[in-house]
Amino acid sequence: MEEYKELVRCFFAQREQYAKRAKGEYSSMTDERITILEDIGFIWGRNEESWNIEFEELKEYIHDHGDCFVFKESSLDQET
């Protein structure tokens, strides 16, 4: 991972700039940069990837069950 140390720093800084922009603070992050990074699948936050996975699972649940009434004791728990 040492070989990517500068790359890691660079994209950590991109995430910081993105967060500043979201708060309305001055940022070097532009709409164009956001678009090109998102086009290659860039993940802005640590939790974003897991949220995206869970969102896809919710869409699948809605497709299968016709609703989004997912509770702790849902039919998903009974299937395992």
PyRosetta script that sets phi, psi and omega in degrees:
from pyrosetta import init, pose_from_sequence

init()
pose = pose_from_sequence("MEEYKELVRCFFAQREQYAKRAKGEYSSMTDERITILEDIGFIWGRNEESWNIEFEELKEYIHDHGDCFVFKESSLDQET")
pose.set_psi(1, -18.9)
pose.set_omega(1, 179.7)
pose.set_phi(2, -56.3)
pose.set_psi(2, -34.5)
pose.set_omega(2, -178.6)
pose.set_phi(3, -66.0)
pose.set_psi(3, -19.7)
pose.set_omega(3, -178.9)
pose.set_phi(4, -103.6)
pose.set_psi(4, 12.0)
pose.set_omega(4, -175.1)
pose.set_phi(5, -54.3)
pose.set_psi(5, -45.6)
pose.set_omega(5, 179.6)
pose.set_phi(6, -67.9)
pose.set_psi(6, -38.1)
pose.set_omega(6, 178.0)
pose.set_phi(7, -63.1)
pose.set_psi(7, -43.1)
pose.set_omega(7, 178.3)
pose.set_phi(8, -60.7)
pose.set_psi(8, -46.3)
pose.set_omega(8, 178.9)
pose.set_phi(9, -60.5)
pose.set_psi(9, -44.0)
pose.set_omega(9, -178.7)
pose.set_phi(10, -59.8)
pose.set_psi(10, -46.7)
pose.set_omega(10, -175.7)
pose.set_phi(11, -82.8)
pose.set_psi(11, -18.6)
pose.set_omega(11, 167.7)
pose.set_phi(12, -64.9)
pose.set_psi(12, -42.5)
pose.set_omega(12, 177.9)
pose.set_phi(13, -63.6)
pose.set_psi(13, -36.6)
pose.set_omega(13, 177.5)
pose.set_phi(14, -62.1)
pose.set_psi(14, -42.2)
pose.set_omega(14, 178.4)
pose.set_phi(15, -64.2)
pose.set_psi(15, -39.5)
pose.set_omega(15, 177.2)
pose.set_phi(16, -62.6)
pose.set_psi(16, -43.4)
pose.set_omega(16, 179.0)
pose.set_phi(17, -64.9)
pose.set_psi(17, -38.5)
pose.set_omega(17, 177.3)
pose.set_phi(18, -61.7)
pose.set_psi(18, -44.6)
pose.set_omega(18, 179.8)
pose.set_phi(19, -64.4)
pose.set_psi(19, -41.5)
pose.set_omega(19, 177.5)
pose.set_phi(20, -60.2)
pose.set_psi(20, -45.2)
pose.set_omega(20, -179.9)
pose.set_phi(21, -61.3)
pose.set_psi(21, -42.0)
pose.set_omega(21, 179.8)
pose.set_phi(22, -61.7)
pose.set_psi(22, -30.0)
pose.set_omega(22, 178.9)
pose.set_phi(23, -85.4)
pose.set_psi(23, -3.5)
pose.set_omega(23, -179.2)
pose.set_phi(24, 84.8)
pose.set_psi(24, 11.0)
pose.set_omega(24, 178.3)
pose.set_phi(25, -86.1)
pose.set_psi(25, 165.0)
pose.set_omega(25, 176.4)
pose.set_phi(26, -61.5)
pose.set_psi(26, 137.3)
pose.set_omega(26, -179.2)
pose.set_phi(27, -152.6)
pose.set_psi(27, 147.3)
pose.set_omega(27, 174.9)
pose.set_phi(28, -84.0)
pose.set_psi(28, -2.3)
pose.set_omega(28, 179.7)
pose.set_phi(29, -72.9)
pose.set_psi(29, 128.9)
pose.set_omega(29, -179.6)
pose.set_phi(30, -113.1)
pose.set_psi(30, 164.7)
pose.set_omega(30, 174.8)
pose.set_phi(31, -57.2)
pose.set_psi(31, -40.8)
pose.set_omega(31, -178.9)
pose.set_phi(32, -62.3)
pose.set_psi(32, -44.5)
pose.set_omega(32, 179.1)
pose.set_phi(33, -63.4)
pose.set_psi(33, -42.7)
pose.set_omega(33, 178.2)
pose.set_phi(34, -58.4)
pose.set_psi(34, -46.7)
pose.set_omega(34, -178.4)
pose.set_phi(35, -61.5)
pose.set_psi(35, -48.2)
pose.set_omega(35, -176.3)
pose.set_phi(36, -69.7)
pose.set_psi(36, -32.8)
pose.set_omega(36, 176.7)
pose.set_phi(37, -70.4)
pose.set_psi(37, -42.8)
pose.set_omega(37, 178.3)
pose.set_phi(38, -66.3)
pose.set_psi(38, -32.5)
pose.set_omega(38, 178.5)
pose.set_phi(39, -62.8)
pose.set_psi(39, -25.9)
pose.set_omega(39, 178.2)
pose.set_phi(40, -99.4)
pose.set_psi(40, 7.7)
pose.set_omega(40, 175.8)
pose.set_phi(41, 88.1)
pose.set_psi(41, 21.2)
pose.set_omega(41, -179.5)
pose.set_phi(42, -60.6)
pose.set_psi(42, 135.7)
pose.set_omega(42, 179.2)
pose.set_phi(43, -100.9)
pose.set_psi(43, 119.7)
pose.set_omega(43, -176.2)
pose.set_phi(44, -77.3)
pose.set_psi(44, -38.6)
pose.set_omega(44, -177.3)
pose.set_phi(45, -124.0)
pose.set_psi(45, 159.5)
pose.set_omega(45, -179.4)
pose.set_phi(46, -62.3)
pose.set_psi(46, -32.3)
pose.set_omega(46, -177.0)
pose.set_phi(47, -91.5)
pose.set_psi(47, -8.2)
pose.set_omega(47, -174.9)
pose.set_phi(48, -61.9)
pose.set_psi(48, -42.4)
pose.set_omega(48, -177.9)
pose.set_phi(49, -63.3)
pose.set_psi(49, -45.8)
pose.set_omega(49, 179.4)
pose.set_phi(50, -66.6)
pose.set_psi(50, -35.1)
pose.set_omega(50, 176.8)
pose.set_phi(51, -62.5)
pose.set_psi(51, -43.8)
pose.set_omega(51, 179.7)
pose.set_phi(52, -61.1)
pose.set_psi(52, -40.5)
pose.set_omega(52, 179.1)
pose.set_phi(53, -64.5)
pose.set_psi(53, -46.2)
pose.set_omega(53, -179.8)
pose.set_phi(54, -65.6)
pose.set_psi(54, -35.1)
pose.set_omega(54, 176.7)
pose.set_phi(55, -63.5)
pose.set_psi(55, -42.3)
pose.set_omega(55, 177.5)
pose.set_phi(56, -63.4)
pose.set_psi(56, -37.8)
pose.set_omega(56, 176.9)
pose.set_phi(57, -65.2)
pose.set_psi(57, -38.5)
pose.set_omega(57, 177.0)
pose.set_phi(58, -63.4)
pose.set_psi(58, -42.9)
pose.set_omega(58, 178.2)
pose.set_phi(59, -61.2)
pose.set_psi(59, -39.0)
pose.set_omega(59, 178.0)
pose.set_phi(60, -65.7)
pose.set_psi(60, -41.7)
pose.set_omega(60, 177.7)
pose.set_phi(61, -60.4)
pose.set_psi(61, -45.6)
pose.set_omega(61, 179.1)
pose.set_phi(62, -61.1)
pose.set_psi(62, -42.1)
pose.set_omega(62, 178.6)
pose.set_phi(63, -61.0)
pose.set_psi(63, -43.9)
pose.set_omega(63, -176.3)
pose.set_phi(64, -75.8)
pose.set_psi(64, -34.4)
pose.set_omega(64, -172.0)
pose.set_phi(65, -111.9)
pose.set_psi(65, -12.3)
pose.set_omega(65, 177.7)
pose.set_phi(66, 78.4)
pose.set_psi(66, 7.3)
pose.set_omega(66, 177.6)
pose.set_phi(67, -151.6)
pose.set_psi(67, 176.8)
pose.set_omega(67, 176.0)
pose.set_phi(68, -124.8)
pose.set_psi(68, 37.2)
pose.set_omega(68, 177.1)
pose.set_phi(69, -85.8)
pose.set_psi(69, 73.6)
pose.set_omega(69, -178.9)
pose.set_phi(70, -97.8)
pose.set_psi(70, 116.1)
pose.set_omega(70, 179.3)
pose.set_phi(71, -119.6)
pose.set_psi(71, 171.2)
pose.set_omega(71, -178.9)
pose.set_phi(72, -53.9)
pose.set_psi(72, -44.7)
pose.set_omega(72, 179.4)
pose.set_phi(73, -97.9)
pose.set_psi(73, 59.9)
pose.set_omega(73, -178.2)
pose.set_phi(74, -88.8)
pose.set_psi(74, 175.3)
pose.set_omega(74, 177.8)
pose.set_phi(75, -64.7)
pose.set_psi(75, -19.7)
pose.set_omega(75, 177.8)
pose.set_phi(76, -65.5)
pose.set_psi(76, -39.3)
pose.set_omega(76, 179.6)
pose.set_phi(77, -66.3)
pose.set_psi(77, -32.3)
pose.set_omega(77, -177.9)
pose.set_phi(78, -77.0)
pose.set_psi(78, -18.5)
pose.set_omega(78, -177.8)
pose.set_phi(79, -77.7)
pose.set_psi(79, -19.4)
pose.set_omega(79, -177.7)
pose.set_phi(80, -90.1)
pose.dump_pdb("model.pdb")
